[in-house]
Amino acid sequence: MALVLLVEDEVLIRMMVADMLEDLGHTVAGEAGDLASALSLATSGTFDVAILDVSLGSHNSKPVADALQARGIPFAFASGYASDGVPEEYRGRPLLKKPFQPNELESCLGQLLA
């Protein structure tokens, strides 16, 4: 199973997704709710994959995606706004449309780990 970085600015959603990941047998290796924390983890944390909320308050998660891409770490976006907010260069990445179900999360992680 995978070590997962979870970036989500809404605390309750982050807790719910962390529970889903653990129920699916994965380990949450790091959690961030803001851009600074997410960037710190993305550049130096140890994990296999990442799930990134597109919107982090008044920021977006593009800098985090850039850091993960530079390290060769697979990631997916999560958004309640379909692909509209996903940075254009990352529109081919897996996208979890909020609210998502555990089976959708598991399928997404399967894509990332393949």
N, C-alpha and C positions, 0 to 999 in steps of 0.2 A: 504494500500500500504506500501511498505518497505522503511526503511532508509538504504541507501547503502553506503558502503565505496568503493571508486573507486581508484585503484592503477594502474597508467599507466604513463610511462616515456615520451611518445611522447605527447607534449602539445595539438596539434591539434586533435589527436585521443581522448585524455582525454576529451576535450571540446565536441567533437562529441558524445561520449558515454554519457556524462553528459546530453546533450540535449536529447538524446534518452530516458534516464531514466526518465527525467522530462516529456517528451511527453507521456510516458507510465503511468504517474501518481505517480512515485516514487520520493523520495527526496534523493539528494546526501548529505549525512551527513558528508562526509569528502573526500578530494582528496589528493593524494600524487603522486609525480613524481620521488621519489628516495627512496632508502632502509631505510634511517634513519627516514624520515618523515612517511613512511608507517608503520614502526615498532612502532613508537610513537603512531600513531592512532590505530594500531591493538591491542596494549596492554592497551590503556586507553580510546579509543573512544566509543561513543554510537551509535550503528547501528545494523540492523537486519541481514544483509548479506554483503558479499564483493565480488568484481570482481577484480582479481589480474592478471596483466600482468605478464607473466612468466619471461620475461627478463627486468631488470631495469638497463639499462646501462651496466656496467661491472659486475653487480651482478644479482642474480636471486631472486625470491620472496619466496624461501623456508622458510627463517626465519619468514616472515610475515605469511605464511601459518601455521607454527608451533605455532605462537602466537595465531592465530585465533582458531586453533584446541584446544589449551589448554583452551581457553575461551568458547568452545562449539559453536562458531559462524560459520554458514555455509558459504562456499565460493566456487567460481568457478574460473578457470583460463581462460585467454584469450591469444591466441598465434597465430602468423602467421606461426608457424612451426609445426603445428599439435601437437601431444602429445610428440614429441621427447624431448622437453626441460622441460616437467613437471617432477618434482621430482618423482622418482619411487614409493614412498609410497603414493603419491597422484594421481596416474594415474586413479583411479576409480572416481575421482571428475568430475563434469561437466566441459566441455571444450568448450569455444567459439572460433571458428576458424576465425581469422581475414582475410578479412573484414567480419563482420557479420551484419545481418539485424535486425531491431527492433523486428520482430516476433521471431527471434532466441534468442535475449536477454530476451524477455518476457518469452519464454518457459524455458530458463535456470533459471530465477528468480523463476518461478513457481516450478521447481524441488527443488531449495534451500529452499523455504518457506514451502514446503509440509511436 
